[in-house]
Amino acid sequence: MLPRMEPYAIIELGVLTLLATPVVRVLTSVFLFAAEGDRLYMYITAAVLLLLLFSMLATPFIPGFYA
């Protein structure tokens, strides 16, 4: 993606980093709550992760949404 250091490739890498940060953080929280044995917060965090992933994956398919 960055072999020639093109400006749009750098911008794309930055956007992907910004999108991946909350997903990685919530996924890490799920594993940490599971390791602690805190099932309630693990389930709540897993639901947040599912909603986050659904919103990221389903948004492009919404008719009339041009982001």
C-alpha positions in Angstrom: 0.0 0.0 0.0 2.9 2.4 0.7 5.6 1.4 -1.8 5.9 4.8 -3.4 4.7 7.0 -0.4 1.8 8.3 -2.4 -0.3 10.9 -0.4 -3.6 9.1 -0.8 -2.0 5.8 0.4 -0.8 7.5 3.5 -4.3 9.0 4.1 -5.9 5.6 3.5 -3.5 4.0 6.0 -4.5 6.7 8.6 -8.2 6.1 8.1 -7.8 2.4 8.4 -5.8 2.9 11.6 -8.5 5.2 13.0 -11.2 2.6 12.2 -9.2 -0.3 13.6 -8.3 1.3 16.9 -11.8 1.0 18.6 -12.3 -2.5 17.3 -9.0 -3.7 18.7 -9.7 -2.0 22.0 -13.2 -3.5 22.4 -11.9 -6.9 21.3 -9.1 -6.7 23.9 -11.7 -5.8 26.5 -13.8 -8.9 25.7 -10.8 -11.1 26.3 -9.7 -9.3 29.4 -13.2 -9.6 31.0 -13.3 -13.3 30.0 -9.9 -13.8 31.7 -11.1 -12.1 34.9 -14.3 -14.2 34.8 -16.6 -11.1 34.7 -19.2 -12.6 32.4 -21.7 -9.7 32.6 -19.2 -7.2 31.3 -17.9 -9.7 28.8 -21.3 -10.1 27.3 -22.0 -6.3 27.3 -18.6 -5.7 25.6 -19.2 -8.4 23.1 -22.6 -6.8 22.2 -20.8 -3.5 21.7 -18.3 -5.2 19.5 -21.0 -6.8 17.4 -22.8 -3.5 17.0 -19.5 -1.8 16.1 -18.7 -4.4 13.4 -22.2 -4.4 12.1 -22.3 -0.6 11.7 -18.9 -0.6 9.9 -19.9 -3.4 7.6 -23.5 -2.6 6.9 -23.2 1.2 6.3 -22.0 0.9 2.7 -25.1 -1.0 1.8 -27.6 1.6 3.0 -29.4 3.1 0.0 -28.7 6.8 -0.4 -25.7 6.8 1.9 -22.7 8.2 0.1 -19.8 8.7 2.6 
